[in-house]
């Protein structure tokens, strides 16, 4: 992962957490919906950023391989 991938992952997770807390979600179906919404926010952000930069921000890098190698 590079910086953008990490930031977008964090955005999706934080968005999901905030939705859960704001809506006081209970039960698996609602939590799953919250997670899909959080992921969608991060996904839309990625697409907008890639469109603006005119390049993909997704890499084939694997941080764990680099650390273990």
Order of alpha helices (4+ residues) and beta strands (2+ residues): alpha-alpha-alpha
